[in-house]
Amino acid sequence: MGRIAFVVSLAAGLAAQQPQAKAPPAPVAPREVVLVADRDPLSAAAFGLGNGGIDDRHAPGQLHFDERVCVTPGGVRIECQVAGVKFSFPSGRELLVAPDGFLHLRGGENAGPFAAGVELRLGDGAIVRIVLNPSQRRRLRDVVIVAGERVLQPWRRGDPAVDTARDQPWPGVKLACVGDGGDVYRLIGMGPMIVLDRLLVEKAREEVAPTERIALLTAPLVQSMARMPRQHTESDAAVRGAVSAVAAVADRGSDLFPDGALLERVERDRLRWLLSGGWELELIVDGMKPRLGLYAGMSKRPLVEWQLGVSPAAFLGNPNDDQPGDRPYHGNGTRLLNVATDLQAREALFERTLALGVLSRMLHPEDGKSGKNVSRRRR
């Protein structure tokens, strides 16, 4: 069976699949990637690392003041004092953001410093922005809490406040509180791929909270594949076959990329993960522009490849690339839908370099944890 025929058969098989009961997952490989469907806003609970200490048994409320304490929709109590900003999660976890920019847990664990302040994304979707001013006697300058269209300010210009405010972009470091609320990760977006780097965790939870994670926002991937048939209209049989396969995959995008699925890594020395229906994803970290490819089974050539540079784009793999001198792609790229715009890497903070370092650590783990227990397949 030729390569294109094999790809088309896999696409047809995906379209013919019927929902089946999920078998209990076997803990034989790290789950480094979580698939995230279209969610706006993107809460910390979307990253597959726990609900962030939120009590899910009750319907979410409204962001409000309880005297001088701010309470988020999920019940996180945020208290501001000169000594710092204290988060009390319904899970019982407590987190303190101190005026010197360090984050502290009760067990003595800490992370930082973040001298100018931080933004923390909570499991109920609330976002807390803490502005610090190291040159002032009272370093805690402003605290603003956003939940949907409601914005409250419990600390303003170094003093307590009970005010409403306007939502404004945050130029500094962006974090997420997951797990029981005390697992803190830095968030850096590269197009539809959000890279998470663990900064803080209770010592007792070190083994259950992964050091890295990738959250893959799948809506732009599916949308770019759905647009390809209109872009590639050539009469070449191989191109028509490849485009037909892409269209079939796009039609069943929710089956290929189920929301919340955690992907199993299938290669020890490559960032390659298993999807449903025999498909696989592989992330290639090459320079400043990572590439994410969709492969039919163990194929060495991607059907579609997404370049995750400053302007992310999707490319149709060249179905005739077995001929000498042929390009790896057929035609021009397809621009991706903009998502998670507030999390995209900022050059002023060298965040793209930081994210690439996290991906490199996943590929070549220094501590021997990432990538362990992955069976090396024969190719």
N, C-alpha and C positions, 0 to 999 in steps of 0.2 A: 504494500500500500504506500503510495507517495505521500510526501509530507502534507500537502494541502488536503488530500483526501482524508488523511488521518485527523487533521485539525477539524475538518467539516464533520467527520463522524463523531468526534468528541462534543462538538457544539450541538449536534443533533441529539446526542445522548443526554446532555444537560437539559435540553428542552423537554425531553421525554420523562425526566425524573419525576417521581411522585414523592410527596412528603413522607418521611419515615421517622419512626421513633428514634431518638438519639441514644446511642449506646453510651454507658458511663465512660468518661475520658480516662485513658490510661496515662499515668504520670511518667511517660518515658522521654519527654522532650520539653524544653522550656516553651512557654506560651508567650512569645515576645511581641506579637502583633494582635491588636484588637480592631475589628471592623466596626465602623461607626456610620450609620445611615444619616440621612439629612436631618440635622438637629441645629436649631438656632433659637436661643443661644446654646453654646456648648458648655454643659456643666461638668464639674469634676467627676461626677458619677458615670460619665460616658466612657471613661478610659479603662473600664474593666478591672479596676483596682479597689472596688468597694464603694460604698455610697457616701464616704466622707463623714461617717459618724452621725448621719441624719436619721431620725426616727421615721421610717416609712409606714408605720402603722396608722398614722394620722394624715388627713388631707393637709396639704401645705397651706399656711396662712399668708398673711401679708407682712412685708417688712414694716416694723413699727418700733416705737420707743416704749420701753417699760421703765418709767421714770427716766434715769439717765443711761440705761442700758439699751443697746439696739438689739432687736431680735429678728433674725432672718426668717423667711418663709418656712424653712425646715427646722426651726427651733434653736439655731445656734445663737448663743448670747455673746455679745461683743461689748466689752467694757473698756472704756478709755480713761487712763489716768496719766499723770506725769511720768509714772514708772513704766508705762508701756501700754500696749493693747492686748487684752486677754480674751481669748476665744474659749468658750465653754460649750462643748458639743454634747448633744443628747446622749451620745455613747458613754459619756463620762470623761472623755479625753479633754485635756486642757493644753492650750498652746499660747505662748507669750511672745509677742514681737516687742523687743526691748528698744529703748531710745537709741542705743548704739548700733542698731541694725541687725542684731543677732536674734534668731528664733530659738526658743527654749521649750523643752518638754520637762515635766516634773521629775523625770528620772535623771536629769542632768544632761541629756543629749542636746546638742545645739548645732545650728548651721548659720552661715553668714561670714562676715557681716555684709549687709546691704545698706550702705551708708546713706543713700538717697531715699530709701524706702522700698516697699514692695507692693505688688498687687497679688492678692490671694483669691483664687476661684474655689468656691465651696460646692459641696455635693448637691445642694438645692438650687444651684444656678446663681446664687448671690455672688457678687464680686466686691471685695474689700480693698480699698486703695489707701495706703499709709504713706504719708509724705514726711520725711525726716529732714532736719536742717542741722548738720553737724556743727555749724558755726555759731549756733544760738545756745543760750543757757538751757532753755527748754527745747530739746531736740525734736520732740514730737510736735509737728506743726499742724498737719491736717489729717483727718480720717473721713473718708467718704465711702458709703455703702450703697451698691446698686443692686436692685432686684427688679427685673423687667423695666417698666417705665418709672418706677418709684426710686428716688434717690434721697438718702438721708445723710446728714453730716453731724456726728456726735462729738467731733473735736475740730475746732477752727482757730487757726492762728495761735496755737499754743494753749488754748483754754477750752474747757467743756462747752458744748453747744447742744441745742435741740433744734436743729434747722433742717430745712430741705435744701437741695443743691441741684446743680446741673451735671449731667453725665458728660465727662470730658475724656479724651484719649489719654492713656497712661504711657509715658515714654520709657519707663523703667523695667525692671525684672518682673516677670510674670510667673507665678507659682500656682500649684493646685494642691488642695488638702484632700487626700483620699484615705483609703483604709478606714480607720476609726476616727479620722480627722487629723491625726498626728503624723501620718505619712505624707511628707511634703516633696513634691517634684517640681522641677523647673520645666516650663513649656516653651518649645520653640517650633514654629511652623515652617515647613518647606513645601508650599503649595498645599495639596490635600493630605500631606503627611505631617503629623504632629509628633515630635520627638520629646520623650519624657526622660528626665535624668533625676534620679533620687538624690535628694539633698539631706533629708532628715527622716529618721525613723526610730522608734523605741527599740532598744537593744533586743528585747524579747521578740520583736517582729521582724528582725533582719532576714530571717530565712523565708518568710512568707511574702515580703514586699520586694519585688524584683528591682534590681538596680537600674534597669533601663526598660523602656517600653516604647513601641510605635503605635500610635492611633491613626488608622488610615480612614480618611473620610471618603466614602465610596461614591457619593453622588456625582462628583466631577468625573470620575473614571467611567462610570456607566454613561453619563451624558456625552462624553467625548467619543465613545464607541458608537453611540446611536447616531452621531452626526457623520461618521465616516462614510457610510454608503452614499450620501449626497455629495461627498467631496471626491470620491474615487469612482468614476463612471467609465473607466477604460473597458475595452472589449476583450483584453487579454484574459484567457481562461484562468490562468493562475491567480491573477488579481481578482477576478470575479469570485473565485472560490474563497479567497482569503476574506474578501469583503462580506460574503455571505456568512462565513463563520463568525465574523465580528458582529454582524447584525443579530445572529442567533444568540450570541452571548449577551449582547446588550438587552435583548428582549427578556432574558431570564436573569437580569442583573441581581435581583433580590435573592435568587437561589444561589448564585455564585458568591455573592457578598452578603450573607445574612447578618443583620444588625446584631452587634454584641458578640459575634463569634471570635474565639481565640484561636489563632492559627498555630499549627504544629510545625516546628522547624524540621526539615528533612535532610539537611546537609550540615555537617560539622564545620566545614571550612568555607561555606557560602551562606549568605543570607537568603535562603530559599525556603518557602513555606507551602504547605499543602492546602489547597482549596477543595471544594466539592466537585464531583463529576470528573475527577482525574486531572484537573487544572492545577497549576502551581504559579506562585508569585516569586520573583527574585529581585532583590535590591542590589544594585551594583554601585558601590561607592568609588567614584573615579573623579578625582579633582573636586571642584566646587559644585558640580552639577550631578547629583545622584540620578540613577535611572532605575525605574521600576518596570519590570517586564512581566507580561502574562504569557505563560507557556502551556502548551498542550502536553500534559504528562511530563515525561523526562526529556522533552525536546530541548535541543541546545539553541534553537532560534525562537525568539518571541513572536507571537501573533501580533501583539500591540506592545509598544514601549512608551512609558511616560517619562519625559525629562523634567526633573524637579529643580530647575534653576530659578532665577529671579522671575522669569515669565514661563510658568509651566506649560507644557504642550504634550499632546499625544501624537504618536507616529505609528503608521501601519508598517509592520515588518515587511521587508521586500520578499515576496513569494518566490522570486527568481534569484535569491542571494547565493545560490550554490554555483552560480556562474562566475568565473574569475573577473575581478574588477567591479562587480556590482556593489551598489551602496547597501547599507544595512536597512534603510528605510525606503518605502515607496511614496513618492510625492512629498508634499509639504505637511507640516504639523498642524494639529488642531488645538487651538487655544483651550485651556481648561477653565471651567467655571471658578470664579473667585470664591473661596470659602475661608472661614476663620481668619478674616483679614486682620483682626486685632492681635493675632498670635504669630503673624509672619515674622521671620528673622529680620532683625535690624542691624545694618552694618555698623552703626555707631556703637553697638554693644558687642560687636564681633560674634553675633549669635549663630551665624551660619557656620563659622569655624567651630564653635562650641558643639553644635549639633552634629557636625561631621565627626568630631572627636568621640561623641557618644556612639555613633554608628560604627566607628572603627573599633571601639571597645567591645561592641556586640560581636563583631567579626573575629577579633583577636583578644579575647578576654584575658586580662592580666591576673585575675584572681581564680580563674578556672571554673567560675560559676556559669557565666553565660555560655551557652552552646554545649553544656555537658549533657551526657546521655542521649546525644543525637547519633543515630546510626548512620554511618558513612555508606552511601549507596554506591553500587557499581554502575558506572556510566558507559 
